[in-house]
Amino acid sequence: MTSAEPRTAAPPTTNDGTSGAGTPDGTATAAGNGRVAKSAAARDPWTSDCHRARLHVVTGKGGTGKTTVAAALALTLATDGRRVLLVEVEERQGIARLFDVPPLPYEERKVAVASGGGEVRALAVDVEAALLEYFQIFYSLGFAGRSLKKMGAVEFATTLAPGLRDVLLTGKVKETVTRLGSDSKLVYDAVVMDAPPTGRVVTFLGVTGAMSDIARRGPIHSQAEGVVRLLHSADTIVHLVTLLEDMPVTETLEAIEHLHEAELPVGTIIVNAATVSRLPAASLTQAAENRLDKARLAAGLAQGGITADEVMLDGLAAEAAEHAIRVLDEADCREELVATGLPILSLPRLVDGADLGGVYELADRLAEQGVR
């Protein structure tokens, strides 16, 4: 798909009813080792707070697939005729690449149709455009604002007051969340923000408070105060995307602590690219230690009509060892996440990579776990 036309139907998926290391109903299972988390949060990961929220902030360590997950979440929330806005604030045009459309301008564009007739629109927030819009709305400086841009004043202002950049970005998101249509109803049922990575998300979400303290009065103060109220209200919830690897899990745990300290509402942990165990739970440790019974392995292959020589058996045993080690390592990482007490959603590793079809597949998996 190379045009801006949205997809009109979800593609067929290879959904086999599993969801990585978790089950479709959201019960978090330690990847393949038979241990199941029995907490209420694990049984019902999409909590009443998640249902209540209208702004879903998605963050995660770089490389965890947070943009793909944010897009899948937007698609899921748009099912059954709902309208959802997917917002990008890092000026990377990641959403455009994911949905295979031209680079997004500073305006909302329809990029996908969800199951049941809902739609996803997308917006890439541009700082300069947001500042010019700000000048126009609050100071009626349309032409003068454009002149300031030509003079380099926009870049000067955001450099002089670094926090102003994040105020403009979060302020635009707040405007989309609270916008009313001609019928006096909210334009969007939900807004999903592809936020900065976990290492910067607390600063990004908290800068409006700092700017509110700096600007004691006037439009900047009012703008910042409005954003602060939204981000600290039940209308907002933060979801953290992670891989079941040491560094992403460690950064996720640190981010959760910092979000709690900042009194920002934390929703779910979304485990991405979880490994589905291909071995019986009882065989994982044996396989990881390269102690599989090769005679039994050969007999099993023979039942399937495959005659295996020693080289093939050694290769299969090595692959099984590598797979088992990964599954067991992911199980240990999952236990650290379960210990937080937060709800956990699980998504599988996409065989064909993160493309539009993969986004629809992940949206299906989220829906299976109660996201709606």
N, C-alpha and C positions, 0 to 999 in steps of 0.2 A: 504494500500500500504506500503510495508516494504522494498522494494528495491530502488535502485537509479534511476530506470526507470521513466522518466517523464510522467505526465499525457498526454494523446494524444487527449482528447476531454473534453470540458467543461461539467460539470454535469448539469442535469436539475435543474432549480431554481424554487422558489416559488414566483417569481417576480410578484406582482400584480399591478405594474405600479406606486406605491407610493415609496417615498424614505425618510422615516422617517418624519421629520418635514419640508422637502422641497419637491419640485416637480421635476419630471424627467428632466425638462429643466433647472434646477438650480435655479429657482425662490425661494428664501428663504421665507418660510411661518412660522410665529410664531406658534409653534406646536399646531394646532387645534383651535386657537382662531380667525381665519379668517383674521388676519392682515398680509398683504403681503408687503415685502420690494420691492420697485419699482426701486431701483438703477440700473444703467446699469451693475454694477459689478455682482449684483444678477441675472440679466437676462442672462448674459454670463459669468459664473464663470471661465471657462477655457480661459483665456485672450490670447491675442497675445504674451505677455511675456512668458506665460506658454508654448505656442506652440513653441516659439523660443528657450527655454532652453533645454539643453542636460543633465545637472546634476540636478536632483530633490532631494533636501535634505528634508527628512521627520523627523520632531521632534514632541515632545508632552510630556506632563507630564506623569510620570510612571503610568501605569494602564489604559491609554486611548486607548490602542490598536494600537500604532503607527507602530509596526512591521507588524501586519495584514494589516493595511492600506497601508503601503509601498509595501507589496507583491501584494495587489490588484491593486495599481497604476502601478506597473511594468507589471502586466498582461494586463492591459488596454492599456498601451503604446506599448505593443508588438503586438497588433492586426494587421491584414493585412500584415503579412510577415515581420514585423520589429523584430530586435534583441535587447533585453534589458538586462542589467546586474543589478542585485539586490545585493547590497553590505551591509554587516554587519560589524560594526567596534567596537562592544562592547564585542566580544568574548563570547557571550551567547549561540550561536548555536540556536537562535530563529528561523531562517529561515529554518534550517534543520527539526526542530520539526513541523513547520507549513506545510511544503511540504511533511512530512512523509518520509524523506530520511535519510541515515546515516549522522553522523556529517561531516560537510564540511571540506575538507583539504584546504591548502593554494593554491588553484587553482580553476579556474572557471569551474563549473559543470552545465550542463543543468538540470533544475528541473521542467520545465513545458512548455507545448505548448499552445499558445494563439489562440483565434479565428482568422481564416484566415491564419493559418500556421506560425504565428510568434513564437518566443521562448524566454523564460526567462532563463538566466543563473544566477548562484548565486556564491558569493565569500565571505568567512568569512576571513577578514584581521587579520592575526596574527602578533603581534608587533615584536616578535623575528624573524620570517621569513621575515618580511618586512625589518628589519634592516640588516639581512644577505644578502638579495637581494640588498639592498642599497650599502653594502660594495662591493659586486661583480660588480655592474654596474659602480660605481663611483671610486672605488679604486682597482678593480681587486683582491679582497681579498677573493676569494671563500673558499679555504682550511683554510686560516688564520682566516677568519670570523667564520667558524665552530669551530675552536680552541678557539676563544674568547668566544663563547657561552659556551663551556665546562668549561671555567675558570670563568664564571659568569660575564664576562665583559658587556654582553648585558644588563643584569638586572642593573648592576652598572651604565651604561651610561644613561639608561632611568630614573633611580632614581636621578642621579646627575643633569640631565637636563630634568625635567618633561615635558617641552614643546616639547622635541624631540619625545616623544611617539605620540603626535597628529600630528606632522609634518610627521612622517612616515605613519600614517593612512591616512591623507588627501592627502599625496603625492602619495600613491598607487591609491587612487580614481582618482586623477588627471591623472595619467598614463593611467587608463582604459578609461577615457573620451576622451583623445586625441590620443589614440593608432590608428595607421594605419595598414591596412592589406597589403598583398602582391600586391593588386591592387591599393594601395595608397589611398584607401577610408577608412573612419572611420569604425572600427570594430563594434562599438555599435551605434545604433540610439539614445539611451538614457541610462543613468545610474541613478538608484534610490538608494540613500543612506539611510539606516535605521540608523539615526544619534543618538547621545546621547540625553537625555531628555532636555526639554526646560531650566531647571535650569543650564545646562552646555553647551548648544549648541553654545552660542556666544563665550565663551572662547575657545571651541573646534575649531570653524571656524576662530577665530581671532588669535590663537596662532602662526600661521605661520608668521604673521606680526611681532610678538615679536621675534621669532627666526631669522627672516630676519634682524632685528635690531642688534641682538646679534652677529650673524655671518656675518661679513662685506664682506666676499669674500669666494670663494670656492664653492664646490658642495652643502653644506648645504644652503648657501645663495641663490644659483641659484634654488634649489629645493623649498625653501620657497617662493621665489619671483614668481615662476611659479604658485604655488598654490594660492597665493594672487591674482594674475591677473585673474585666473579662477573664484575664489569665488566672486570676485567683478565685474564680467563681465555679459553680457546678457546671457551667456551660463549656468548660475547657477540661481536657484530659490529655496526658502525655503518655505515648506508647514508646517503648524502647525495643529496637530491633537488634538482635545479636546472633552470632554464630556460636555453636557449641565448641568454642576454642578458648584457650586460656586468656589471651589478651582481650578479645571482645567481651568475654564474661566479666573479667576484672573491671574493665571500663564501664560496663553496664551497672555493676554493683556500686561503683563510685558515683556514677551519675544519679542512681536512685537515692543515695544518701544525700547528695547535694540538692536534688529536687525537693526532698523532704525538708531539708534545712531552709530552703527558700520558700517553703509552704506552697509549692506548686503541685497540683493534683496528678498523681501517677496512676495510670490505668492498667495496662498489661505489658508483659514481656512477650515479644513475638520472636520465637526461635525460627530462624530462616535456614534453609538448605540443610535440614536435619537428615542424617543418614538412616535409611531403612535397613534394619538388620536382615541379612539373607541367611543367617545361621540360627539354629535352635539356641535358646538361652543357655542350655546346659553345656553347649559346645564352645561357647565364646572364649573362656579362659584357656581351654585346651588348644583351640586354634591360634589364639594370640601368642601362646608359648611354642607354637610350631610342633605340637604333639598330636596332630590328627593321625588316626590310624589309616595309613595309605592303602592297606589291604581292603578295608571297608569302603574307602573312597573308590577304589578300582571296581569293587563289586557293585557299588551303586551305579557307576557309569556303565558297567556291563549290562545292567538291567535296562538301561536306556538305549542299548545298542551301540555303545561307544567303547572301543577297545583302547585303553590308555597304556602308554609305555611309561617308563620311569621318569623320563624328562617331563612329560605332561603332568604326571602326579606331583612332581616337585614344584612345577609352576603353579598348579592349582593350590597346593598347600601354602606356597608363599603368598599368593593373592588372598587366600582365606585368612592368613595371619595378619596381613596389612588391614584387611577389612575389620577383623575382630578387634584389633588394637584401636582403630578409630571409633568403633561402636562403644567400646568400654570407656575410652577417654571422653566421648560425648556424654555418656551416662554420668560420669563424675562431674562434668561441667553442669549438667542439668540439675544435679542434686544441690549445687551451690545456688542456682536460680530458684529452685523450689523452696529453699530455706528462707528466701525473702518473704514468703507468704503471698506474693503477688500472683494474680492469674497468669497462666502461660498458654499461649497459642503456638502451635507447631506447623511449620510449612516445610514441604519436601524440597530436596535439591532438584532444580529443573534440568532435565536431561538435555534439552536443546538450548539452554541458556535463557537469559532474561530478554524475551521478546514479547510482542503483543499477545501471542497465544499463551505464553507463560503467565502473563498477568491475569488472563481470564482463568487459567487453571488454578492459580493461587487464590483468586477471588472465590472460586468454588470451594476450595479447602477451608477458607475462612468462614464461609457460609455454613459448612458442615459442622463447624465448631460453635455455632450460635451467633456469629456476628451478623447484625442486621440493623 
